[in-house]
Amino acid sequence: MGIHLVLNYWLYLPKVWIILALLLLALEMTDGSAFFFLPLSISALCVAVIVFAAGRGLIPFWLTPNAWYWLLAWWIGIAIVVSYVLARRRKGSASEVDINKY
């Protein structure tokens, strides 16, 4: 059995994405930067929801990626969007007046 068939099986299981999200969230708790692991964890949960909804027929099947590498591309794409949103939110909170600034 080829590696692409193994990846095609495992990456279309929502449980795998949830486990990956929990592992990345645990790494985020040890790191604490909210820059790398948190967006990957949130995007893994989003991909788990997409895969689950497609498996149950809640969303059209044509909306889901048909190969494992497109699923990974969606994961990274969602992580980039989440990183951008978190960075904008962090930058917005930095505009507060700092009493230590001379």
Sequence and secondary structure as in RCSB ss.txt:
>XXXX:A:sequence
MGIHLVLNYWLYLPKVWIILALLLLALEMTDGSAFFFLPLSISALCVAVIVFAAGRGLIPFWLTPNAWYWLLAWW
IGIAIVVSYVLARRRKGSASEVDINKY
>XXXX:A:secstr
  HHHHHHHHTT HHHHHHHHHHHHHHHHHH  SSSHHHHHHHHHHHHHHHHHHHHTSS GGGS SSHHHHHHHH
HHHHHHHHHHHHHHHHHHTTS  TT  
